Protein backbone atom coordinates (compact mmCIF):
# COMPACT_ATOMS: atom_id res chain seq x y z
CA UNK A 1 0.00 0.00 0.00
CA UNK A 2 1.16 3.43 -0.84
CA UNK A 3 0.63 6.57 1.16
CA UNK A 4 -1.98 7.97 -1.22
CA UNK A 5 -4.17 4.89 -1.09
CA UNK A 6 -4.02 4.79 2.71
CA UNK A 7 -4.83 8.51 2.87
CA UNK A 8 -7.84 8.15 0.59
CA UNK A 9 -9.09 5.10 2.51
CA UNK A 10 -8.72 6.90 5.85
CA UNK A 11 -10.38 10.05 4.55
CA UNK A 12 -13.44 8.32 3.16
CA UNK A 13 -14.03 5.74 5.87
CA UNK A 14 -13.02 8.16 8.60
CA UNK A 15 -15.72 10.54 7.40
CA UNK A 16 -18.25 7.72 7.35
CA UNK A 17 -17.27 6.67 10.88
CA UNK A 18 -17.57 10.23 12.21
CA UNK A 19 -20.98 10.73 10.59
CA UNK A 20 -22.23 7.46 12.11
CA UNK A 21 -20.89 8.39 15.56
CA UNK A 22 -22.53 11.83 15.31
CA UNK A 23 -25.86 10.27 14.33
CA UNK A 24 -25.66 7.86 17.27
CA UNK A 25 -24.86 10.69 19.69
CA UNK A 26 -27.78 12.79 18.44
CA UNK A 27 -30.14 9.83 18.60
CA UNK A 28 -29.01 9.09 22.17
CA UNK A 29 -29.48 12.71 23.22
CA UNK A 30 -32.94 12.96 21.69
CA UNK A 31 -34.22 9.55 22.78
CA UNK A 32 -37.39 10.09 24.82
CA UNK A 33 -36.31 7.74 27.61
CA UNK A 34 -33.24 9.90 28.33
CA UNK A 35 -35.17 13.16 28.62
CA UNK A 36 -35.54 13.12 32.40
CA UNK A 37 -31.88 12.26 32.93
CA UNK A 38 -30.70 15.16 30.77
CA UNK A 39 -33.22 17.55 32.32
CA UNK A 40 -31.92 16.72 35.80
CA UNK A 41 -28.31 17.10 34.65
CA UNK A 42 -29.11 20.51 33.13
CA UNK A 43 -30.45 21.76 36.45
CA UNK A 44 -27.44 20.75 38.53
CA UNK A 45 -25.75 24.21 38.38
CA UNK A 46 -28.97 25.86 39.59
CA UNK A 47 -29.50 23.63 42.62
CA UNK A 48 -28.69 25.05 46.00
CA UNK A 49 -26.91 22.81 48.46
N, C-alpha and C positions, 0 to 999 in steps of 0.2 A: 504494500500500500504506500502510496505517495502522500505527501503532505496535503496536496490539493484535494484528493479524494476523501481524506479523513476530515478536512475542514468542511467540505460540502456536506458530508454525512452528519457531522456534529451540528452544523448550522440548521439543517432541515429537521432532523429528529430532536434536536434540543428545543427548537421552536415548538414542535408538536408536544413535547413533554411539558413545557412551561404552560402552554395553552390548556392542556388537560389538568395540570395541577391548579391553575387559576379557576377553571370551571368547577373543580371539586371543592375548592375553598369557598367559592361563592355559593354553591349549592349547600354546603354545610352551614354557612352563616345565615342563609335564608330559609333553612328547613324549619317548618313550624314547631317541631318538638323542641328545638333549641332556643326558641324565643324567650322563654322565662329565664333561662340561664344567662343569656346575653343582656337582658333587661336588668337583672340583678347585678351583673358585673359592671354595667354602665353607671349604676347608682352608687357604687362603692366610694368614689371621691366625695359624694355629697352626704354620706352618713356621718353622724356625730357619734363619737365614742362614749 
